[in-house]
C-alpha cells in the first residue's frame, strides 16, 4: 500500500493506493484555515487513519502548496500562507515518526497523470494547474523532474509571451512583478480580464457557462483566454517539447480549450509540425492526492 495526503486550502485528502494504482481507501477532512499547528495535527491524524486501514506502518507522500526551499528547508511560495517560513518537512516527520516525502501540489498532479493518467506511457509530460493559481510540473519517463532550485515547472511566474500592446505592462502579481502568466490564466485572472473588458463581475465558471450559451461578451473573454493560453504553452513546447500537456484545476473542465488551444499554438511553436497533445486529466481532482502517494512509487 502507498499512503498519500494532499494539503489544500479548504480540505486535506488522504488516500491508500495499491501497487496497481487502485484506490483502497479515501478520506477528506477540512483544513484548519490559517493554523499551522492544527494543520500538522490534521495531517498526522489522517495518516494514522490510513495506517489503520492498511494494517501497517506506512511512509507518507505529501502534496502541498508551495515547496521547501533547498537552501533553508523552510516552506515558501504557498498561498496557504501559514506554511511559509515553516519547517514543514521536519515538523511533520518528527510528529509522524515515519519516512516522509513532500512535493508541490502541481508536481503531484503531474506525477499522477504521467504514471497512470492521461500522460501514461509518454516520455515527457508537462502538467498544468489552471485554478486559483497557475502551477506546473514536469515528468520524464514517469518520474518527476526536480531541478537544483526546486522550481521546475513554475511557468506561471514568467511573463506572458509575445504580449500585445494592450497587455502591457500587465496586471500586478502577488510575487511583486507585473504581467505574469498567472495574472492572465488563473481563474481570478480570467475573471479580472472579463471585468476589465466587459464591465461585469462573474466567476470563471459563470463566464464559461455563458459562453456555452452563446453570450458574446463571455465568448470574447474565452477567446482571449485561449489565445493567451496558446502563447503560454507554445513557449513551454519550444523549451521542453513534451509529448503530452495535461490540464488540471477548475478551468481544465472547459472543453473547448482542447480543440482551440492546439490550433492557436501552432503560430508560436518553432516547428513545422506540432505533435504535442493537450489532454484533460484522467483522474480529475483526485490526481493531486494520487500523485502524493506515487511519491513512494519506487518502493513498490
C-alpha positions as CSV (number, residue, x, y, z in Angstrom):
1,X,0.0,0.0,0.0
2,X,1.0,3.6,-0.7
3,X,-0.2,6.5,1.5
4,X,-0.7,10.0,0.1
5,X,-2.1,13.2,1.6
6,X,-3.0,16.3,-0.4
7,X,-2.9,19.5,1.7
8,X,-5.4,22.0,0.1
9,X,-6.6,25.4,1.1
10,X,-10.0,24.1,2.2
11,X,-9.6,20.3,2.5
12,X,-7.0,17.7,3.3
13,X,-7.4,14.5,1.4
14,X,-5.8,11.1,2.2
15,X,-5.7,8.0,0.0
16,X,-4.4,4.5,0.0
17,X,-3.3,3.1,-3.3
18,X,-2.3,-0.5,-4.0
19,X,0.7,-1.1,-6.3
20,X,-1.6,-1.2,-9.4
21,X,-3.0,2.3,-8.6
22,X,-6.4,1.2,-7.3
23,X,-7.8,3.3,-4.5
24,X,-8.3,1.2,-1.4
25,X,-9.4,4.0,0.9
26,X,-10.1,7.7,0.7
27,X,-10.9,10.3,3.3
28,X,-11.3,14.1,3.3
29,X,-11.2,16.5,6.3
30,X,-11.4,20.3,6.5
31,X,-8.2,22.3,6.5
32,X,-7.7,24.3,9.7
33,X,-7.5,27.6,8.0
34,X,-4.5,29.8,9.0
35,X,-3.5,27.4,11.8
36,X,-0.1,25.8,11.3
37,X,-0.1,23.6,14.4
38,X,-3.7,22.4,13.8
39,X,-2.7,21.6,10.2
40,X,0.1,19.4,11.3
41,X,-2.2,17.5,13.7
42,X,-4.9,17.1,11.0
43,X,-2.3,15.6,8.6
44,X,-1.0,13.3,11.3
45,X,-4.5,12.1,12.3
46,X,-5.3,11.4,8.7
47,X,-2.1,9.4,8.2
48,X,-2.9,7.4,11.3
49,X,-6.3,6.6,9.8
50,X,-4.6,5.5,6.6
51,X,-2.3,3.2,8.5
52,X,-5.2,1.7,10.5
53,X,-7.0,0.9,7.2
54,X,-3.8,-0.6,5.8
55,X,-2.9,-2.5,8.9
56,X,0.7,-1.5,8.5
57,X,3.2,1.3,9.2
58,X,3.5,3.4,6.1
59,X,5.7,6.2,4.8
60,X,3.8,9.3,3.7
61,X,3.8,11.2,0.5
62,X,2.5,14.8,0.9
63,X,1.4,17.3,-1.7
64,X,1.5,20.9,-0.6
65,X,1.0,24.4,-2.0
66,X,4.4,26.0,-2.3
67,X,7.6,24.0,-1.7
68,X,10.5,23.7,0.7
69,X,13.5,25.9,-0.1
70,X,16.6,23.9,-1.0
71,X,18.6,26.4,0.9
72,X,16.7,26.7,4.2
73,X,14.3,23.8,4.0
74,X,11.6,26.3,5.1
75,X,8.3,26.5,3.1
76,X,7.9,29.2,0.5
77,X,5.5,30.4,-2.2
78,X,2.5,28.8,-0.5
79,X,-0.9,30.5,-0.9
80,X,-1.8,28.8,2.4
81,X,0.4,31.5,4.0
82,X,0.6,29.9,7.4
83,X,3.0,27.4,5.9
84,X,5.5,30.0,4.6
85,X,8.7,30.2,6.6
86,X,7.9,27.0,8.5
87,X,10.0,23.7,8.6
88,X,7.0,21.6,7.5
89,X,9.1,18.6,6.5
90,X,11.0,18.4,9.8
91,X,8.0,19.2,12.0
92,X,5.8,16.6,10.3
93,X,8.5,14.0,10.1
94,X,9.1,14.4,13.9
95,X,5.3,14.2,14.5
96,X,4.7,11.1,12.3
97,X,7.9,9.2,13.1
98,X,7.7,7.8,9.6
99,X,9.7,8.5,6.4
100,X,8.2,11.5,4.5
101,X,8.4,12.9,1.0
102,X,7.0,16.3,0.1
103,X,6.3,17.8,-3.3
104,X,4.4,20.8,-4.7
105,X,0.8,20.0,-5.5
106,X,1.3,20.7,-9.2
107,X,4.2,18.2,-9.2
108,X,1.9,15.6,-7.6
109,X,-0.8,16.3,-10.2
110,X,1.8,15.8,-12.9
111,X,3.2,12.6,-11.5
112,X,-0.2,11.1,-11.2
113,X,-1.2,11.9,-14.7
114,X,2.2,10.7,-16.0
115,X,2.2,7.4,-14.1
116,X,-1.3,6.1,-14.8
117,X,-3.3,9.0,-16.1
118,X,-3.7,10.9,-19.3
119,X,0.0,11.0,-19.9
120,X,0.8,7.4,-19.1
121,X,3.4,6.0,-21.5
122,X,4.6,9.4,-22.7
123,X,8.3,10.2,-22.4
124,X,7.8,13.8,-21.3
125,X,4.6,15.2,-19.6
126,X,4.0,18.8,-18.6
127,X,1.2,19.1,-16.1
128,X,-0.6,22.4,-15.7
129,X,-2.8,23.6,-12.9
130,X,-5.3,26.3,-14.0
131,X,-7.1,27.2,-10.9
132,X,-6.6,29.8,-8.1
133,X,-3.1,30.0,-9.4
134,X,-1.2,28.7,-12.4
135,X,1.3,26.0,-11.5
136,X,3.1,23.3,-13.4
137,X,5.3,20.2,-13.2
138,X,7.4,18.0,-15.4
139,X,7.6,14.3,-15.5
140,X,10.2,12.3,-17.6
141,X,9.6,8.6,-18.1
142,X,7.1,8.6,-15.3
143,X,9.4,10.3,-12.8
144,X,9.3,13.9,-11.5
145,X,12.0,16.2,-12.8
146,X,13.2,18.3,-9.9
147,X,15.8,20.9,-10.5
148,X,18.5,22.4,-8.3
149,X,16.3,25.4,-7.3
150,X,13.2,23.3,-6.8
151,X,11.1,25.4,-9.1
152,X,10.8,23.1,-12.1
153,X,7.5,23.8,-14.0
154,X,6.8,27.2,-12.4
155,X,5.7,28.7,-15.7
156,X,3.1,30.9,-14.1
157,X,5.7,33.4,-12.9
158,X,7.2,34.1,-16.2
159,X,5.9,37.0,-18.3
160,X,3.1,36.3,-20.8
161,X,4.9,35.6,-24.1
162,X,4.5,37.8,-27.2
163,X,2.4,40.4,-25.3
164,X,0.0,42.6,-27.3
165,X,0.2,46.4,-26.8
166,X,-3.0,46.4,-24.7
167,X,-1.5,43.7,-22.4
168,X,1.4,45.9,-21.3
169,X,2.6,46.3,-18.6
170,X,0.2,43.7,-17.4
171,X,-1.7,43.2,-14.2
172,X,0.1,43.3,-10.9
173,X,1.1,39.9,-9.4
174,X,1.4,39.0,-5.8
175,X,5.0,38.0,-6.5
176,X,5.8,41.7,-7.0
177,X,6.0,41.7,-10.8
178,X,3.6,42.6,-13.5
179,X,2.2,40.6,-16.4
180,X,2.9,37.2,-15.0
181,X,1.2,34.3,-16.9
182,X,-0.7,33.6,-13.7
183,X,-2.4,37.0,-13.7
184,X,-4.0,36.1,-17.1
185,X,-4.5,32.3,-16.9
186,X,-5.6,31.6,-13.4
187,X,-9.3,31.6,-12.6
188,X,-9.1,35.0,-10.9
189,X,-7.0,36.2,-14.0
190,X,-9.9,35.3,-16.3
191,X,-12.4,36.9,-14.0
192,X,-10.4,40.1,-13.8
193,X,-10.0,40.2,-17.5
194,X,-13.7,39.9,-18.0
195,X,-14.4,42.6,-15.5
196,X,-11.9,45.0,-17.2
197,X,-13.2,44.3,-20.7
198,X,-16.9,43.6,-20.2
199,X,-17.6,45.6,-17.1
200,X,-19.3,42.9,-15.1
201,X,-18.2,40.6,-12.2
202,X,-18.6,36.9,-13.0
203,X,-16.9,33.8,-11.8
204,X,-14.8,31.8,-14.3
205,X,-17.5,29.1,-14.2
206,X,-20.2,31.6,-15.0
207,X,-18.1,33.0,-17.9
208,X,-17.7,29.5,-19.3
209,X,-21.4,28.7,-18.9
210,X,-22.5,32.0,-20.6
211,X,-20.0,31.4,-23.4
212,X,-21.5,28.0,-24.0
213,X,-25.0,29.6,-24.1
214,X,-23.8,32.0,-26.8
215,X,-23.3,35.2,-24.9
216,X,-20.8,37.3,-27.0
217,X,-19.0,39.1,-24.1
218,X,-18.3,35.8,-22.4
219,X,-17.2,34.3,-25.7
220,X,-14.8,37.2,-26.3
221,X,-13.3,36.6,-22.8
222,X,-12.8,32.9,-23.6
223,X,-11.2,33.7,-26.9
224,X,-8.7,36.0,-25.3
225,X,-8.0,33.4,-22.7
226,X,-7.5,30.6,-25.2
227,X,-5.1,32.8,-27.3
228,X,-3.1,33.6,-24.2
229,X,-3.0,30.0,-23.0
230,X,-1.8,29.0,-26.5
231,X,1.1,31.5,-26.3
232,X,2.0,30.4,-22.8
233,X,2.0,26.7,-23.7
234,X,3.8,27.3,-27.0
235,X,6.8,28.7,-25.0
236,X,6.8,25.5,-23.0
237,X,6.8,23.4,-26.1
238,X,9.6,25.4,-27.5
239,X,11.8,24.7,-24.4
240,X,10.6,21.3,-23.2
241,X,9.0,19.7,-26.3
242,X,6.7,17.5,-24.3
243,X,4.6,14.7,-25.8
244,X,1.6,15.5,-23.6
245,X,0.4,18.5,-21.8
246,X,-2.3,17.7,-19.2
247,X,-4.5,20.4,-17.8
248,X,-5.8,20.3,-14.3
249,X,-7.6,22.7,-11.9
250,X,-11.1,24.1,-12.3
251,X,-10.5,25.7,-15.7
252,X,-9.5,22.3,-17.2
253,X,-13.2,21.5,-17.3
254,X,-13.7,24.0,-20.2
255,X,-14.0,21.5,-23.1
256,X,-13.3,24.0,-25.9
257,X,-9.7,24.5,-24.7
258,X,-8.6,21.1,-26.0
259,X,-9.6,21.9,-29.6
260,X,-8.9,25.6,-29.8
261,X,-5.6,26.0,-28.0
262,X,-3.6,23.5,-30.1
263,X,-4.9,25.2,-33.2
264,X,-3.7,28.5,-31.9
265,X,-0.3,27.5,-30.5
266,X,0.9,26.4,-34.0
267,X,1.6,30.0,-34.8
268,X,4.1,30.3,-32.0
269,X,5.8,26.9,-31.9
270,X,9.2,26.9,-33.6
271,X,8.5,23.8,-35.7
272,X,6.8,23.0,-39.0
273,X,4.6,20.4,-37.2
274,X,3.3,20.2,-33.6
275,X,2.6,16.6,-32.3
276,X,2.2,17.6,-28.7
277,X,-1.2,16.5,-27.3
278,X,-3.3,18.7,-25.0
279,X,-5.4,16.5,-22.8
280,X,-7.8,16.7,-19.8
281,X,-6.8,14.8,-16.6
282,X,-7.8,11.2,-16.3
283,X,-8.1,11.4,-12.5
284,X,-9.7,14.8,-12.2
285,X,-9.3,16.5,-8.8
286,X,-8.0,13.2,-7.4
287,X,-4.8,13.5,-9.3
288,X,-3.1,15.5,-6.6
289,X,-3.5,13.0,-3.8
290,X,-2.8,10.1,-6.1
291,X,0.5,11.8,-7.1
292,X,1.4,12.3,-3.4
293,X,1.1,8.5,-2.9
294,X,3.1,7.9,-6.0
295,X,6.0,9.8,-4.5
296,X,6.8,6.4,-3.0
297,X,6.4,4.6,-6.3
298,X,9.9,3.3,-6.2
299,X,9.1,1.3,-3.1
300,X,6.6,-1.0,-4.8
